[in-house]
Amino acid sequence: MPRTASGWILRRPETLTEHEQLRLKTVRNQCPELDALTRHVRSFATMLTDRQGERLPEWLDAVRQDDLPSLHTLAAGIDRDLDAVIAGLSLPWSSGAVEGHVNRIKMLKRQMFGRAGLQLLRKRVLLA
């Protein structure tokens, strides 16, 4: 049941069937912490998809007002690099392509572990 409920919380509300919406509503009514968590998760998802990074400080304040230790840990982590997170939630640029290339190079390096030096890795990266 926990995986099912977390799936309902993480999905877009409009994609839930009527039966799933009713079951989630029941769960949220029975557990105030889960209701608060659902509100925070959905609010963050809206910030992310609509690029509303300017709302992040307000969201962090709302998270801190609820007794949800896991989200407090997340908020503390976000605070450590708040400007970068706001930029990531606001700006249209993504480092996804670069991260993909780094991941591919690391995979190639792991495949060759202990077999060859930089020369072979360089050739494999250029030919892959």
Accessible surface in RSA format (square Angstrom, percent):
REM  Atomic radii and reference values for relative SASA: ProtOr
REM  Chains: A
REM  Algorithm: Lee & Richards
REM  Probe-radius: 1.40
REM  Slices: 20
REM RES _ NUM      All-atoms   Total-Side   Main-Chain    Non-polar    All polar
REM                ABS   REL    ABS   REL    ABS   REL    ABS   REL    ABS   REL
RES MET A   1   114.33  59.2  74.74  49.5  39.58  94.2  70.03  59.5  44.30  58.7
RES PRO A   2   110.52  80.5  99.20  90.4  11.32  41.2 106.88  88.2   3.64  22.6
RES ARG A   3   214.81  90.2 205.50 104.8   9.31  22.2  78.72 107.6 136.09  82.5
RES THR A   4    62.99  44.8  53.35  54.1   9.64  23.0  32.85  44.1  30.14  45.6
RES ALA A   5     8.06   7.4   8.06  12.4   0.00   0.0   8.06  11.3   0.00   0.0
RES SER A   6    49.71  42.0  48.05  64.1   1.66   3.8  34.03  72.5  15.68  22.0
RES GLY A   7    26.82  33.1   0.00   N/A  26.82  33.1  26.74  73.4   0.08   0.2
RES TRP A   8     9.21   3.7   9.21   4.5   0.00   0.0   5.19   2.8   4.01   6.5
RES ILE A   9     7.57   4.3   6.23   4.6   1.34   3.2   6.23   4.5   1.34   3.6
RES LEU A  10   129.01  71.8  98.35  70.4  30.66  77.1  99.10  69.6  29.91  80.5
RES ARG A  11    93.24  39.2  86.31  44.0   6.94  16.5  51.90  70.9  41.34  25.1
RES ARG A  12   138.97  58.4 132.73  67.7   6.24  14.9  43.75  59.8  95.23  57.7
RES PRO A  13    57.20  41.7  56.88  51.9   0.31   1.1  57.14  47.2   0.05   0.3
RES GLU A  14   126.16  72.4  92.75  70.2  33.41  79.5  66.41 128.5  59.74  48.8
RES THR A  15    76.03  54.1  53.19  53.9  22.84  54.4  59.44  79.8  16.59  25.1
RES LEU A  16    10.99   6.1   1.79   1.3   9.19  23.1   1.79   1.3   9.19  24.7
RES THR A  17    78.95  56.2  70.28  71.2   8.67  20.7  75.76 101.8   3.19   4.8
RES GLU A  18   135.01  77.5 125.62  95.0   9.40  22.4  45.06  87.2  89.95  73.4
RES HIS A  19   116.79  63.8 112.27  78.0   4.52  11.6  83.21  85.8  33.58  39.1
RES GLU A  20    35.27  20.2  35.27  26.7   0.00   0.0   7.90  15.3  27.37  22.3
RES GLN A  21    80.06  44.8  74.04  54.1   6.02  14.3  23.49  50.0  56.57  42.9
RES LEU A  22   105.35  58.7 103.91  74.3   1.44   3.6 104.30  73.2   1.06   2.8
RES ARG A  23    97.55  41.0  95.11  48.5   2.44   5.8  22.47  30.7  75.08  45.5
RES LEU A  24     6.14   3.4   6.14   4.4   0.00   0.0   6.14   4.3   0.00   0.0
RES LYS A  25   129.30  63.1 126.28  77.5   3.02   7.2  72.55  65.3  56.75  60.5
RES THR A  26    69.17  49.2  66.33  67.2   2.84   6.8  44.29  59.5  24.88  37.6
RES VAL A  27    26.11  17.2  25.61  23.2   0.51   1.2  25.97  22.6   0.14   0.4
RES ARG A  28    51.42  21.6  47.80  24.4   3.62   8.6   8.33  11.4  43.09  26.1
RES ASN A  29   112.73  77.7  79.20  76.5  33.53  80.7  27.14  65.3  85.59  82.7
RES GLN A  30   142.29  79.6 107.80  78.8  34.48  82.1  44.16  94.0  98.13  74.4
RES CYS A  31    44.10  33.4  43.11  48.1   1.00   2.3  15.72  39.8  28.38  30.6
RES PRO A  32    97.44  71.0  88.04  80.3   9.40  34.2  93.33  77.1   4.11  25.6
RES GLU A  33    94.92  54.5  91.66  69.3   3.27   7.8  40.40  78.1  54.52  44.5
RES LEU A  34    42.01  23.4  40.29  28.8   1.73   4.3  41.65  29.3   0.36   1.0
RES ASP A  35    40.96  28.7  40.96  40.8   0.00   0.0   4.10   9.6  36.86  36.8
RES ALA A  36     5.99   5.5   5.99   9.2   0.00   0.0   5.99   8.4   0.00   0.0
RES LEU A  37    53.27  29.7  53.27  38.1   0.00   0.0  53.27  37.4   0.00   0.0
RES THR A  38     0.05   0.0   0.05   0.0   0.00   0.0   0.05   0.1   0.00   0.0
RES ARG A  39   119.35  50.1 111.54  56.9   7.81  18.6  59.75  81.7  59.61  36.1
RES HIS A  40     8.35   4.6   8.18   5.7   0.17   0.4   4.08   4.2   4.27   5.0
RES VAL A  41    35.03  23.1  30.97  28.0   4.06   9.8  33.82  29.4   1.21   3.3
RES ARG A  42    54.09  22.7  50.95  26.0   3.13   7.5  34.06  46.5  20.03  12.1
RES SER A  43    32.43  27.4  25.35  33.8   7.08  16.3  24.63  52.5   7.80  10.9
RES PHE A  44    51.49  25.8  51.49  31.9   0.00   0.0  51.49  31.2   0.00   0.0
RES ALA A  45    45.92  42.2  43.46  67.1   2.46   5.6  45.79  64.5   0.13   0.3
RES THR A  46    57.97  41.2  54.87  55.6   3.10   7.4  31.11  41.8  26.86  40.6
RES MET A  47     0.03   0.0   0.03   0.0   0.00   0.0   0.00   0.0   0.03   0.0
RES LEU A  48    96.80  53.9  87.68  62.7   9.12  22.9  87.68  61.6   9.12  24.6
RES THR A  49    78.12  55.6  45.53  46.2  32.58  77.7  45.16  60.7  32.96  49.8
RES ASP A  50    80.99  56.7  58.77  58.5  22.22  52.6  17.06  40.1  63.93  63.8
RES ARG A  51   124.71  52.4 110.29  56.2  14.42  34.3  26.66  36.4  98.05  59.4
RES GLN A  52    48.36  27.0  48.36  35.3   0.00   0.0   8.07  17.2  40.29  30.6
RES GLY A  53     0.00   0.0   0.00   N/A   0.00   0.0   0.00   0.0   0.00   0.0
RES GLU A  54   125.73  72.2 102.26  77.4  23.47  55.9  67.41 130.4  58.32  47.6
RES ARG A  55    68.98  29.0  67.00  34.2   1.97   4.7  34.59  47.3  34.39  20.8
RES LEU A  56     0.00   0.0   0.00   0.0   0.00   0.0   0.00   0.0   0.00   0.0
RES PRO A  57    56.40  41.1  54.31  49.5   2.09   7.6  55.90  46.2   0.50   3.1
RES GLU A  58   113.89  65.4 105.69  80.0   8.20  19.5  47.56  92.0  66.33  54.2
RES TRP A  59    11.22   4.5   7.51   3.6   3.71   8.7  11.18   6.0   0.04   0.1
RES LEU A  60     3.43   1.9   3.43   2.5   0.00   0.0   3.43   2.4   0.00   0.0
RES ASP A  61    79.54  55.7  77.16  76.8   2.39   5.6  19.72  46.4  59.82  59.7
RES ALA A  62    39.78  36.6  35.55  54.9   4.22   9.6  37.59  52.9   2.19   5.8
RES VAL A  63     0.00   0.0   0.00   0.0   0.00   0.0   0.00   0.0   0.00   0.0
RES ARG A  64   100.94  42.4  82.21  41.9  18.73  44.6  51.71  70.7  49.23  29.8
RES GLN A  65   151.93  85.0 114.40  83.6  37.53  89.4  42.77  91.0 109.17  82.8
RES ASP A  66    38.79  27.2  34.47  34.3   4.32  10.2   5.88  13.8  32.91  32.8
RES ASP A  67   120.02  84.1 104.35 103.9  15.67  37.1  38.86  91.5  81.16  80.9
RES LEU A  68    19.77  11.0  18.98  13.6   0.79   2.0  19.77  13.9   0.00   0.0
RES PRO A  69    95.36  69.5  91.36  83.3   4.00  14.5  93.83  77.5   1.53   9.5
RES SER A  70    93.58  79.1  80.94 108.0  12.64  29.1  46.25  98.5  47.34  66.3
RES LEU A  71    18.29  10.2  18.24  13.0   0.05   0.1  18.24  12.8   0.05   0.1
RES HIS A  72    63.92  34.9  58.54  40.7   5.39  13.8  39.09  40.3  24.83  28.9
RES THR A  73    97.00  69.0  89.64  90.9   7.36  17.5  68.91  92.6  28.09  42.5
RES LEU A  74    82.65  46.0  75.48  54.0   7.18  18.0  82.03  57.6   0.63   1.7
RES ALA A  75     0.22   0.2   0.22   0.3   0.00   0.0   0.22   0.3   0.00   0.0
RES ALA A  76    49.24  45.3  42.65  65.8   6.60  15.0  46.83  65.9   2.41   6.4
RES GLY A  77    27.59  34.0   0.00   N/A  27.59  34.0  17.11  47.0  10.48  23.5
RES ILE A  78    16.05   9.1  13.59  10.1   2.47   5.9  15.46  11.1   0.59   1.6
RES ASP A  79    64.07  44.9  44.86  44.7  19.21  45.4  23.60  55.5  40.48  40.4
RES ARG A  80   194.70  81.7 156.15  79.6  38.55  91.8  76.78 104.9 117.92  71.5
RES ASP A  81    84.21  59.0  81.27  80.9   2.94   7.0  25.19  59.3  59.02  58.9
RES LEU A  82    52.18  29.1  49.07  35.1   3.11   7.8  49.07  34.5   3.11   8.4
RES ASP A  83   118.35  82.9 110.11 109.6   8.23  19.5  37.04  87.2  81.30  81.1
RES ALA A  84    53.59  49.3  37.31  57.6  16.28  37.0  45.42  64.0   8.17  21.6
RES VAL A  85    42.51  28.0  36.32  32.9   6.20  14.9  42.01  36.5   0.50   1.4
RES ILE A  86    43.48  24.7  43.48  32.4   0.00   0.0  43.48  31.3   0.00   0.0
RES ALA A  87    36.96  34.0  32.19  49.7   4.77  10.8  36.52  51.4   0.44   1.2
RES GLY A  88    57.77  71.2   0.00   N/A  57.77  71.2  36.41  99.9  21.36  47.8
RES LEU A  89     8.50   4.7   7.42   5.3   1.08   2.7   8.37   5.9   0.13   0.3
RES SER A  90    36.55  30.9  23.48  31.3  13.06  30.1  21.20  45.2  15.34  21.5
RES LEU A  91    81.32  45.3  77.38  55.4   3.95   9.9  77.40  54.4   3.92  10.6
RES PRO A  92    79.30  57.8  60.26  54.9  19.04  69.2  60.40  49.9  18.90 117.5
RES TRP A  93   194.81  78.2 170.98  82.8  23.83  56.0 148.27  79.1  46.54  75.5
RES SER A  94    98.67  83.4  59.47  79.4  39.20  90.3  49.03 104.4  49.64  69.5
RES SER A  95    68.72  58.1  58.60  78.2  10.12  23.3  36.70  78.1  32.02  44.9
RES GLY A  96    42.54  52.5   0.00   N/A  42.54  52.5  32.47  89.1  10.07  22.5
RES ALA A  97    77.61  71.4  58.13  89.7  19.48  44.3  70.37  99.1   7.24  19.2
RES VAL A  98    93.82  61.7  93.07  84.3   0.75   1.8  93.82  81.5   0.00   0.0
RES GLU A  99   104.50  60.0 100.68  76.2   3.82   9.1  36.92  71.4  67.58  55.2
RES GLY A 100    40.63  50.1   0.00   N/A  40.63  50.1  33.89  93.0   6.73  15.1
RES HIS A 101   102.74  56.2 101.98  70.9   0.76   2.0  72.48  74.7  30.26  35.2
RES VAL A 102    61.10  40.2  60.30  54.6   0.80   1.9  61.05  53.0   0.05   0.1
RES ASN A 103    95.48  65.8  93.51  90.4   1.96   4.7  15.48  37.3  79.99  77.3
RES ARG A 104    76.21  32.0  71.18  36.3   5.03  12.0  50.49  69.0  25.72  15.6
RES ILE A 105    62.00  35.3  62.00  46.2   0.00   0.0  62.00  44.6   0.00   0.0
RES LYS A 106   112.36  54.8 111.20  68.2   1.16   2.8  58.73  52.9  53.63  57.1
RES MET A 107    78.99  40.9  78.98  52.3   0.01   0.0  53.46  45.4  25.53  33.8
RES LEU A 108     7.81   4.3   7.81   5.6   0.00   0.0   7.81   5.5   0.00   0.0
RES LYS A 109   127.40  62.2 125.68  77.1   1.72   4.1  69.15  62.2  58.24  62.0
RES ARG A 110   151.89  63.8 136.17  69.4  15.71  37.4  75.27 102.9  76.61  46.4
RES GLN A 111    83.40  46.6  70.38  51.4  13.03  31.0  38.55  82.1  44.86  34.0
RES MET A 112    12.04   6.2  10.40   6.9   1.65   3.9  10.55   9.0   1.49   2.0
RES PHE A 113   175.68  87.9 158.78  98.3  16.90  44.0 163.28  99.0  12.40  35.5
RES GLY A 114    78.20  96.4   0.00   N/A  78.20  96.4  37.39 102.6  40.81  91.4
RES ARG A 115   185.01  77.7 147.83  75.4  37.19  88.5  58.16  79.5 126.86  76.9
RES ALA A 116    47.94  44.1  11.80  18.2  36.14  82.2  24.75  34.9  23.19  61.4
RES GLY A 117    50.37  62.1   0.00   N/A  50.37  62.1  38.37 105.3  12.00  26.9
RES LEU A 118   135.56  75.5 123.56  88.4  12.00  30.2 126.17  88.6   9.39  25.3
RES GLN A 119   129.99  72.7 129.31  94.5   0.68   1.6  59.92 127.5  70.07  53.1
RES LEU A 120    75.75  42.2  72.72  52.0   3.03   7.6  74.37  52.2   1.39   3.7
RES LEU A 121    27.22  15.2  27.22  19.5   0.00   0.0  27.22  19.1   0.00   0.0
RES ARG A 122   143.84  60.4 138.42  70.6   5.42  12.9  38.61  52.8 105.24  63.8
RES LYS A 123   123.21  60.1 121.85  74.8   1.36   3.2  65.66  59.1  57.55  61.3
RES ARG A 124    80.70  33.9  77.07  39.3   3.63   8.6  25.31  34.6  55.39  33.6
RES VAL A 125    33.75  22.2  28.81  26.1   4.94  11.9  28.81  25.0   4.94  13.4
RES LEU A 126   119.69  66.7  90.13  64.5  29.55  74.3  92.75  65.1  26.94  72.5
RES LEU A 127   154.89  86.3 122.91  87.9  31.99  80.4 124.95  87.7  29.95  80.6
RES ALA A 128    77.86  71.6  17.07  26.3  60.79 138.3  51.01  71.8  26.85  71.1
END  Absolute sums over single chains surface
CHAIN  1 A     9394.4       7968.1       1426.3       5623.3       3771.0
END  Absolute sums over all chains
TOTAL          9394.4       7968.1       1426.3       5623.3       3771.0
